[in-house]
Amino acid sequence: MLVLGIESSAHTFGAGVVEAGKVLSNKKAMYEIGTSGMIPKKVAEHHILNANEVIASALSGAGVSVADIEGIAYTKGPGIGSCLQIGQLAAKTLAKKLGIPIVPVNHGIGHIEIARIMANLADPVALYVSGGNSQILKIDAHGKAHYRVLGETFDIGIGNMLDNFARAAGLNPAWGSSVERQAQGGSYISMPYTVKGMDFSFTGILTHAQRQLKLHTKRDVCFSLQETSFSMLCEATERALLLTRSDEICVCGGVAQNSRLKEMLAIVAKDHGARIGYAANEFNADNGAMIAFVGERMLSRGIKASLSKCTIEQRYRIDSAEVVR
Ligand code: FE2
């Protein structure tokens, strides 16, 4: 089934085309974050201005025309309301015009499932780390399959923490990727470490790291911030691995693009004879292909929604959404 997926939950407007589980195209336009962070109204305006072009580019990249599309999937949530609405509107308009089925998709399930399949993992412990979300999950297959949240952040997502720090440190662009670049060759300075069971917290380390900028080099603070916060994720993931007796770790979401995080998780996996898997970076960043990917599975099993039921939900929890495999 040829499915167009639309993602617009945060800074990225993405569109991807998938057929038979194969990604045919994956295009996006990303809001430039600048020094003031994400202003919801401005990000939504960005999505409005770029939606048509990104969708057209996804279709031409896949070598298909709009009339060839057999189903539409869009991100229902979680995300920023005004941004989610743009993708929802584009998806509903196209579905109505073409008279084809449409299905809302949970953003987090998109991240995990595309990484799981691309990494050829069966039933992993998933570490889902992005700007807005940081969770450790595993499928709970009693009755309908749902991801059960084993651990999560008490406050902000690790990606949000890294982005906030990047802004405070004057890094350009103000993303976590700049923290990773800056951390190369740094030396360790002490940072607060907060793990409770399989939950963690990032506001304390953010405040501390910002203060350390006055006392230490940016390189040392970036290095120590990454080493400490990633160690927190590794400890909680290791605990989840042991608790669930799983032998697979799937890391996904925007922060899964970080090489050092994957390197540290690989050490945890090796210690326990487990396998670690992840998608290529293009599919860890927010993207339309992951939404099309999950949407195709749902639509091909007859799961669809009427236009009036195609809503958005800013706090759409991953554990409330059924996983269709
Ligand atoms: Fe995301």
Boltz pocket constraint, residues with backbone or C-beta under 6 A from the ligand:
constraints:
  - pocket:
      binder: B
      contacts: [[A, 107], [A, 111], [A, 130], [A, 253], [A, 254], [A, 284], [A, 285], [A, 286]]
      max_distance: 6.0
